[in-house]
Amino acid sequence: MNMALICVGRLKERYWREAAAEYEKRLSRFGRFETLELPDLPEPANSSPAIERQICQKEGEAILAKIREDDIVITLCIEGKQLNSVQLSQKLAELSATGRRVVFVIGGSLGLSEAVVARAQMKLSFSPMTFPHQLARVMLLEQTYRAMKIAAGERYHK
């Protein structure tokens, strides 16, 4: 497994950092997993849709700069495909078998730019609900760890 997580924004609260670190440690036994945190750009208090698009575009450019040409990109988007844990495991096993790096992308509070979504080979959704990026990040790490356990034939909670 060679995977990465590119995310906009850092984990500010200690409990989020500890949860993420624990799952990153658990994932390390299955192969290479790296997390790349990009700064979220400040959003003015009275921002207009045009300013928000500019911020989203700049964050998107920073994300795309971290993606390699041969990476397989999976964006977390509300409109993405919802998979159960076994289906995610099967999909990640299939993608990992290509030998290419699988890169998950979580956007900032304004979402992902059109360019980042267009670069993705897959859009993944946990739910039609919106989650804060800190929670989405920990959920993704946990589900990725669960997927690796399933693929390895190990026991997991259903």
C-alpha positions in Angstrom: 0.0 0.0 0.0 1.2 3.5 -0.9 -1.3 6.1 0.2 -1.4 9.7 1.1 -3.9 12.2 2.5 -3.8 15.8 1.3 -6.0 18.0 3.5 -6.6 21.7 3.8 -6.4 22.8 7.4 -4.6 21.4 10.4 -6.0 19.6 13.4 -6.2 22.2 16.1 -7.6 20.3 19.0 -5.4 17.8 20.8 -8.1 15.0 20.7 -8.3 15.2 16.9 -4.5 15.1 16.6 -4.2 12.2 18.9 -7.0 10.2 17.1 -5.4 10.9 13.7 -1.9 10.0 14.9 -3.2 6.7 16.3 -4.8 5.7 13.0 -1.7 6.8 11.0 0.4 4.6 13.3 -1.9 1.7 12.8 -1.9 2.2 9.0 1.9 2.2 8.9 2.0 -1.6 9.3 0.2 -2.0 6.0 2.6 0.2 4.0 3.5 3.8 3.3 0.8 6.3 4.4 1.6 10.0 4.6 -0.5 13.0 5.5 0.2 16.4 3.9 -1.5 19.3 5.6 -2.0 22.5 3.6 -2.9 25.8 5.2 -6.5 26.9 4.9 -6.7 30.4 3.6 -8.4 33.0 5.8 -12.0 33.8 4.8 -13.0 37.4 5.2 -16.0 37.9 7.5 -18.1 39.5 4.8 -16.8 37.5 1.8 -18.6 37.4 -1.4 -19.1 34.3 -3.6 -16.4 35.7 -5.9 -13.9 35.9 -3.0 -14.8 32.4 -1.8 -14.2 31.1 -5.4 -10.8 32.7 -5.4 -9.9 31.2 -2.0 -11.1 27.8 -3.1 -9.1 28.1 -6.4 -5.9 29.0 -4.5 -6.4 26.1 -2.1 -7.0 23.9 -5.1 -3.7 25.0 -6.7 -1.9 24.1 -3.6 -3.5 20.7 -3.5 -2.7 20.0 -7.2 0.9 21.0 -6.6 1.2 18.0 -4.2 -0.4 15.5 -6.5 1.9 13.5 -8.8 1.1 12.8 -12.4 0.6 9.1 -11.9 -1.3 9.4 -8.6 -4.8 7.9 -8.3 -6.9 10.7 -6.6 -10.0 10.2 -4.5 -11.7 13.3 -3.4 -14.1 13.4 -0.4 -17.3 15.1 -1.8 -20.9 15.1 -0.6 -21.9 14.2 -4.1 -19.5 11.3 -4.3 -20.2 7.6 -4.2 -21.0 6.0 -0.9 -19.4 2.6 -0.1 -19.7 0.3 2.8 -16.4 -0.8 4.6 -16.1 -4.0 2.6 -16.6 -2.2 -0.7 -14.0 0.4 0.3 -11.6 -2.3 1.1 -12.1 -4.0 -2.2 -11.7 -0.7 -4.1 -8.5 0.2 -2.2 -7.0 -3.3 -2.8 -7.8 -2.9 -6.5 -6.2 0.6 -6.7 -3.2 -0.4 -4.6 -2.5 -3.4 -6.9 -1.7 -0.9 -9.7 1.5 0.1 -7.8 0.5 3.8 -8.0 0.0 6.0 -5.0 -3.6 6.4 -3.9 -4.2 10.0 -2.7 -7.3 11.1 -0.7 -8.1 14.8 -0.7 -10.2 16.6 1.9 -10.9 20.3 1.1 -11.2 23.2 3.5 -14.4 24.9 4.7 -15.2 26.1 1.2 -14.9 22.7 -0.3 -12.8 21.6 -3.3 -12.1 23.6 -6.5 -13.5 22.3 -9.7 -9.9 21.6 -10.9 -9.2 19.3 -8.0 -12.5 17.4 -8.4 -11.8 17.1 -12.2 -8.4 15.6 -11.4 -10.0 12.8 -9.3 -10.6 9.3 -10.6 -13.1 8.8 -7.8 -15.4 10.9 -5.6 -16.1 9.4 -2.2 -18.9 10.4 0.2 -19.4 9.3 3.8 -22.9 10.8 3.8 -25.1 13.5 2.3 -24.4 15.4 5.5 -21.5 17.9 5.9 -18.8 17.1 8.4 -16.1 19.4 9.8 -12.8 18.6 8.1 -11.2 17.4 11.3 -13.9 14.8 11.8 -13.9 13.8 8.2 -10.1 13.3 8.4 -10.4 11.0 11.4 -13.3 9.1 9.9 -11.3 8.6 6.7 -8.2 7.4 8.6 -10.4 5.0 10.6 -12.2 3.7 7.5 -8.9 3.3 5.6 -7.4 1.3 8.5 -10.6 -0.8 8.7 -10.3 -1.4 4.9 -6.7 -2.6 5.3 -7.7 -5.0 8.1 -10.5 -6.4 5.9 -8.1 -6.8 3.0 -5.6 -8.6 5.2 -8.3 -11.0 6.4 -8.1 -9.7 10.0 -11.0 -9.3 12.4 -12.9 -6.0 12.4 -16.1 -4.8 14.1 -19.2 -4.8 11.9 
